[in-house]
Amino acid sequence: MINATWWERIEEEVCVVPTDSSLSVARALPPTGLIYSARMRGQEMRDADGVFTQFYEALRLPDYFGWNWNALRDCLTDLHWISAKHFLLTIDDANAALSRSVEEREILFRALNDAVKFWAGKPELPGQEKTTFQAVLLCPPDAQEGLLHEIRNY
């Protein structure tokens, strides 16, 4: 069983979780406040356009989204158009995302890691609730170590 919750601590890296792991419901429940959860499909992220489409739809990206990696990075560290204080991005079958393009896969994972670090590093302002941002990559158990290695090397 995973002993940590996404919400009790601020992660400074993307979480990689095998689909067969156990997580207690009590620990998985989010904190009080406005929460936005976006669930995407790694199987639909075969190329950059697939990635951008998944993020555009799941995060309801603004119309000015530029459909490129820099625009995705910018949006992941802004999110002003969503009225929430806690964000949870989940990619199912994350091992399938950009599996044929090592270079673009690195860009995607780096963008996610950078966003997690950005939000974790933002100071809590007096009288305001700290914004939390978690990114979770779900994968088959046999893909976990490989994904962890990739994430930690970016």
Secondary structure as UniProt FT lines:
FT   TURN            6..8
FT   STRAND          15..18
FT   TURN            19..20
FT   HELIX           25..28
FT   STRAND          35..41
FT   HELIX           42..44
FT   HELIX           48..58
FT   TURN            59..60
FT   TURN            63..64
FT   HELIX           69..76
FT   TURN            77..78
FT   TURN            80..81
FT   STRAND          86..92
FT   HELIX           94..96
FT   TURN            97..100
FT   HELIX           102..121
FT   TURN            126..127
FT   STRAND          132..139
FT   HELIX           141..143
FT   HELIX           144..152
//
